[in-house]
Amino acid sequence: MTPKAKLAELGITLPPVATPAGAYIPARRSGNLVFTAGQVPFVDGKLPATGKIGGDVSAEQAYDLARICTLNALAAIDALVGLDAVTGVVKVVGFVASSPDFGGQPGVINGASDLLGEVFGEAGAHARSAVGVAELPLNAPVEVELVVEVG
């Protein structure tokens, strides 16, 4: 099953590509790899939550926000090369705006990893970093970037 068909089966529609908030592009291809810019969880141009995980935002909410970030990254990939051109997910980097006592960054970024597994199956298996940070742009709780291989 193609990634687009799997998204349809899951009842998921890719959002429009988020407008960059700076001097960069949403995704860039280099050889057979596509790198996305970091994607925050914009929904219709707005952040559904802001603040720190373990404070203003729960870990459960942040898991869902990581899924939204990932959908935004997939939309950028789809606009550049077409989602069905993806042969595998290489790497996920997740940034989690964390309160000082929060150590559950891997669980938050599982929101991204789990979605990629649902969409790509075995081809969604990837290397990953889940990093706690003090602040993210626009006070976003989570940011995700992807590297995928295309055929």
ZIRA-V357119 format. One record per residue. RES is the residue in three letters. PHI is phi in whole degrees, 0 to 359 (none if undefined). D_FIRST is the distance of its C-alpha to the first C-alpha in whole Angstrom. Layout:
RES;PHI;D_FIRST  RES;PHI;D_FIRST
This chain:
MET;none;0  THR;287;4  PRO;302;7  LYS;295;8  ALA;294;6  LYS;295;6  LEU;302;10  ALA;299;11  GLU;299;10  LEU;281;12  GLY;76;15  ILE;252;15  THR;250;16  LEU;292;17  PRO;283;21  PRO;297;23  VAL;295;24  ALA;294;27  THR;290;30  PRO;302;31  ALA;266;34  GLY;200;36  ALA;270;36  TYR;205;33  ILE;247;29  PRO;295;26  ALA;204;24  ARG;218;25  ARG;264;24  SER;224;26  GLY;63;25  ASN;260;21  LEU;245;21  VAL;240;21  PHE;250;23  THR;263;24  ALA;290;27  GLY;300;27  GLN;246;26  VAL;268;28  PRO;278;27  PHE;294;28  VAL;232;27  ASP;53;28  GLY;78;31  LYS;231;32  LEU;274;32  PRO;288;31  ALA;205;33  THR;224;36  GLY;112;38  LYS;263;37  ILE;284;35  GLY;89;38  GLY;225;40  ASP;288;39  VAL;235;35  SER;282;34  ALA;298;32  GLU;294;29  GLN;299;30  ALA;295;29  TYR;303;26  ASP;295;24  LEU;294;26  ALA;296;24  ARG;298;21  ILE;296;22  CYS;305;23  THR;293;20  LEU;298;18  ASN;295;21  ALA;293;20  LEU;296;17  ALA;297;18  ALA;294;21  ILE;295;18  ASP;300;16  ALA;294;20  LEU;276;21  VAL;230;18  GLY;89;15  LEU;298;12  ASP;287;10  ALA;281;13  VAL;287;12  THR;258;12  GLY;183;14  VAL;266;16  VAL;268;19  LYS;209;22  VAL;238;22  VAL;240;26  GLY;240;27  PHE;247;30  VAL;238;32  ALA;290;35  SER;243;37  SER;292;40  PRO;304;43  ASP;259;42  PHE;268;38  GLY;236;36  GLY;263;33  GLN;305;31  PRO;301;28  GLY;295;28  VAL;296;27  ILE;287;25  ASN;301;23  GLY;302;22  ALA;287;20  SER;298;19  ASP;296;17  LEU;297;15  LEU;297;14  GLY;295;13  GLU;296;11  VAL;279;9  PHE;253;9  GLY;62;9  GLU;299;12  ALA;291;12  GLY;273;13  ALA;294;16  HIS;210;19  ALA;281;23  ARG;205;25  SER;234;28  ALA;234;29  VAL;244;32  GLY;276;35  VAL;228;37  ALA;285;40  GLU;212;39  LEU;233;36  PRO;306;36  LEU;62;37  ASN;65;37  ALA;294;33  PRO;282;33  VAL;216;30  GLU;218;28  VAL;228;25  GLU;233;24  LEU;236;21  VAL;235;21  VAL;235;18  GLU;260;17  VAL;238;16  GLY;267;16
